[in-house]
Amino acid sequence: MSINIQSVTKIYGEQKALDNVSFSINTGEIVGFLGPNGAGKSTMMKIITGYIPPTSGTVKVNDIDVIQQSLEVRKQVGYLPEHNPLYLDMYVKEYLTYVADIYKLHNKREQVDKMIELTGLTPEYKKVIGALSKGYRQRVGLAQALIHDPKVLILDEPTSGLDPNQIVEIRNLIKEVASEKTIMLSTHIMQEVKAICNRVVIIKNGVIIADNIPDNIGKVNTDNFIIEVEFADSISIDKLKAINGVVNVVEAKTNVWVIECSNDIRKDIFAFAVANNSSVLALQQKQNSLEEAFQELTKHG
């Protein structure tokens, strides 16, 4: 596995930012690391990348301990922090060459040119970074994170503050490089998670509270089935409530009903329609959206 986190706790003064956190990320996975502000996401990412040490616990990247062999870990990891720290008075190509020198790349010219092309910086690479839009600055940040061809990519809010077009461009760029990398990214944009990630880890108050594929996260804390059905004709709500297993019924709009039930009653609904001289125009089992599940899991209390 690429990342292995075991019993990690991080304490700042009297504040416990991470509380006995354990999880692992397999090679090739794209994991969305979600949580409300102050939940411990950035702290966990900084520990994985070796920027800060844990108070206790162990973290390994490709079987290398981030405390005992911090420099070796940094060779394996590409990191884009939440607040992209760039030298604004340097030119794009100059800056990327500088980063390549830090990593002591033997093919630095080729890598710099490759990153400029890969991240879509070709129209802007002769500009001073301070003159770039935020979208292009994020591209520069991604280029520096990728320039040494790391096996693991850690992205903290990579699309924060970008406009919708820029978000799509950065998202597509991440997906393009994902085939060869293990990627962990934090974001508050649930559509981004659905579009990119094949797994979601949610943290709240420094504790992992969910870890699953995006579709299954929507089923968390949902004991009952939710079924939406559209009938061709008007139906009595009392008759619907009389179906065995129905817990609650709400008419969403004319002839469209949302039914909460203790078991899957879809066959019973078809039989009900026939018995009441009607027909079913549409029927689907629904689940919470990822955003609704996130809100439910991370709400106060």
C-alpha positions in Angstrom: 0.0 0.0 0.0 1.1 3.6 -0.7 0.1 5.3 2.6 -0.3 3.5 6.0 -1.4 5.6 9.0 -1.5 3.9 12.4 -2.8 5.4 15.6 -1.8 9.0 14.8 -2.5 11.7 17.3 -1.5 15.3 17.0 -1.8 17.8 19.9 -1.2 21.5 19.6 -0.9 22.9 23.2 -4.2 21.8 24.7 -6.0 21.1 21.4 -6.1 17.6 20.0 -6.2 18.1 16.2 -6.0 14.3 15.5 -7.2 11.6 17.8 -5.8 8.1 17.2 -6.4 8.1 13.5 -5.7 5.0 11.4 -6.4 4.2 7.8 -4.5 3.2 4.7 -4.5 4.0 1.0 -3.7 1.4 -1.6 -1.5 2.0 -4.7 -3.5 3.6 -7.5 -6.4 4.8 -5.3 -7.8 8.3 -5.5 -9.1 9.2 -2.1 -11.2 12.2 -1.2 -10.3 13.3 2.4 -13.4 15.3 3.6 -14.3 17.1 6.8 -15.6 20.4 8.1 -13.2 23.3 8.7 -10.9 22.5 11.6 -11.5 18.8 11.4 -7.8 17.9 11.0 -7.5 17.4 7.2 -4.6 19.7 6.6 -2.8 18.5 9.8 -3.0 14.9 8.6 -1.7 15.9 5.1 1.2 17.8 6.6 2.1 14.8 8.7 2.0 12.4 5.7 4.2 14.8 3.7 6.7 15.1 6.6 6.1 18.8 7.1 5.2 18.3 10.8 5.6 15.3 13.1 2.8 13.5 14.8 2.6 13.6 18.6 2.3 9.8 18.5 1.6 7.0 16.0 3.3 6.0 12.8 2.9 7.1 9.1 4.6 5.2 6.3 4.6 6.2 2.6 5.6 3.2 0.4 6.9 1.5 3.5 9.2 4.5 4.4 8.6 6.0 7.8 8.0 9.8 7.6 9.8 10.5 10.8 12.8 8.3 10.5 13.4 8.9 6.8 11.7 12.2 6.1 13.8 13.1 3.1 13.2 9.8 1.4 9.5 10.3 1.9 9.6 13.7 0.3 11.2 12.2 -2.8 8.2 9.9 -3.1 5.5 12.6 -2.5 4.2 15.5 -4.5 2.4 18.1 -2.3 0.2 21.0 -3.1 -0.7 22.8 0.1 -4.0 24.6 0.7 -2.3 28.0 0.4 -0.1 27.6 -2.7 3.3 29.0 -1.7 4.9 30.3 -4.9 7.7 32.8 -5.5 5.6 35.5 -7.2 8.6 37.5 -8.5 9.9 34.5 -10.5 9.0 33.5 -14.0 7.1 30.3 -14.4 9.8 28.4 -16.2 12.5 29.9 -13.9 10.5 28.7 -10.8 10.0 25.2 -12.1 13.7 24.9 -13.0 14.5 26.0 -9.4 12.2 23.2 -8.1 13.8 20.7 -10.4 17.2 21.8 -9.0 16.0 21.2 -5.5 15.1 17.6 -6.4 18.5 17.3 -8.3 16.8 16.1 -11.4 19.3 15.0 -14.1 16.8 15.6 -16.9 15.5 18.9 -15.5 15.0 20.7 -18.8 12.9 17.9 -20.2 10.9 17.6 -17.0 10.3 21.4 -16.9 9.1 21.4 -20.5 7.0 18.3 -19.9 5.3 19.8 -16.8 4.6 23.1 -18.7 2.8 21.1 -21.4 1.1 18.7 -19.1 -0.4 21.4 -16.9 -1.4 23.7 -19.7 1.1 26.4 -18.8 2.4 26.9 -22.4 0.6 30.2 -23.1 1.9 31.6 -19.8 5.3 30.1 -19.0 7.2 33.3 -19.9 5.2 35.4 -17.4 6.1 36.3 -13.9 4.0 34.1 -11.5 2.6 37.2 -9.7 1.0 38.2 -13.0 -0.9 34.9 -13.4 -4.6 34.3 -12.6 -5.4 32.1 -9.7 -6.2 29.2 -12.0 -2.8 29.4 -13.6 -1.1 29.7 -10.2 -2.8 26.4 -9.3 -1.4 24.9 -12.4 2.1 26.1 -11.4 1.5 24.5 -8.0 0.5 21.2 -9.6 3.5 21.4 -11.9 5.9 21.7 -9.0 4.2 18.9 -7.2 4.5 16.6 -10.2 7.9 17.6 -11.5 9.9 14.9 -9.8 7.4 12.2 -10.9 6.2 11.2 -7.4 4.4 8.0 -6.7 2.1 9.7 -4.2 0.3 13.0 -4.7 -1.2 15.0 -1.8 -3.5 17.8 -2.8 -5.0 20.1 -0.2 -8.0 22.0 -1.6 -6.6 22.0 -5.2 -9.6 23.9 -6.7 -10.3 26.3 -3.8 -11.2 29.8 -5.0 -11.3 28.9 -8.7 -14.2 29.7 -11.1 -16.3 26.8 -12.5 -14.3 26.6 -15.8 -11.0 26.6 -13.9 -12.3 23.9 -11.5 -13.2 21.6 -14.5 -9.7 22.2 -16.0 -7.8 21.4 -12.8 -10.2 18.4 -12.2 -9.4 17.0 -15.6 -5.7 17.5 -15.1 -5.9 15.5 -11.8 -7.8 12.7 -13.6 -5.2 12.7 -16.4 -2.2 12.1 -14.0 -4.2 9.7 -11.8 -3.6 6.6 -13.8 0.0 6.5 -12.6 -0.3 8.0 -9.1 -1.8 7.4 -5.7 -3.8 10.6 -4.9 -5.2 11.9 -1.7 -7.1 15.2 -2.0 -9.2 17.3 0.3 -12.1 19.4 -0.9 -15.4 20.9 0.1 -16.9 20.3 -3.4 -18.9 17.1 -3.4 -19.2 17.0 -7.2 -15.5 16.9 -7.4 -15.4 13.9 -5.1 -18.0 12.1 -7.2 -16.1 13.0 -10.4 -12.6 12.0 -9.3 -12.5 9.8 -6.3 -13.0 6.1 -6.0 -13.1 6.3 -2.2 -14.0 8.8 0.5 -12.6 9.2 4.1 -14.5 11.7 6.3 -12.9 13.1 9.4 -14.6 15.1 12.2 -13.0 16.6 15.3 -9.8 14.6 14.5 -11.6 11.3 14.3 -12.3 9.2 11.2 -16.1 8.7 11.0 -16.6 7.2 7.5 -14.5 5.3 5.0 -16.2 3.9 1.9 -16.8 4.3 -1.8 -18.7 7.5 -2.6 -22.0 5.7 -3.5 -22.0 3.8 -0.2 -21.3 7.0 1.9 -24.8 8.1 0.8 -26.2 5.1 2.5 -24.6 5.8 5.9 -27.2 6.1 8.7 -30.1 5.3 6.4 -31.9 2.4 8.0 -35.0 2.6 5.8 -35.6 2.4 2.0 -36.6 5.6 0.1 -38.6 5.0 -3.0 -39.9 7.6 -5.4 -42.8 6.6 -7.6 -44.9 8.3 -10.2 -48.4 7.0 -10.9 -50.4 7.7 -14.1 -53.5 8.6 -12.0 -54.4 10.1 -8.6 -53.8 7.8 -5.7 -55.1 7.9 -2.2 -52.4 8.6 0.4 -54.2 6.5 2.9 -54.1 3.5 0.6 -50.4 4.0 0.0 -49.8 4.1 3.8 -51.7 0.9 4.1 -49.1 -1.0 2.1 -47.2 -3.4 4.3 -43.8 -1.9 5.3 -44.6 1.7 4.6 -43.3 4.1 7.3 -44.1 7.5 5.7 -45.5 9.0 2.5 -45.1 12.4 1.0 -46.5 13.8 -2.2 -43.5 15.5 -3.9 -45.6 16.8 -6.8 -48.8 15.8 -8.6 -49.0 12.0 -8.7 -45.3 11.7 -7.6 -44.8 10.2 -4.2 -41.8 9.7 -1.9 -42.3 6.6 0.2 -40.1 5.7 3.2 -40.4 2.0 4.0 -38.8 -0.6 6.2 -38.2 -3.0 3.3 -38.0 -3.0 -0.5 -41.6 -2.7 -1.6 -41.2 -2.0 -5.3 -43.0 -5.2 -6.3 -45.8 -4.4 -4.0 -46.1 -0.9 -5.6 -46.6 -2.4 -9.0 -49.2 -4.8 -7.6 -50.9 -1.8 -5.8 -51.1 0.1 -9.1 -52.8 -2.8 -10.8 -55.2 -3.3 -8.0 -56.1 0.4 -8.1 -56.6 0.6 -11.9 -53.5 2.7 -12.4 -50.0 2.2 -13.8 -46.5 3.1 -12.7 -44.8 5.7 -14.9 -41.5 5.9 -13.0 -40.0 4.2 -10.0 -36.6 4.4 -8.4 -35.0 3.6 -5.1 -33.3 6.8 -3.8 -30.4 7.4 -1.4 -28.9 10.4 0.2 -26.6 12.4 -2.0 -23.0 12.5 -0.9 -23.5 16.1 0.2 -26.5 15.1 2.3 -24.6 12.2 3.8 -21.7 14.5 4.6 -24.0 17.0 6.3 -25.6 14.2 8.3 -22.3 12.7 9.4 -20.6 16.0 10.4 -23.4 18.0 11.9 -22.9 19.2 15.5 -23.9 17.0 18.3 
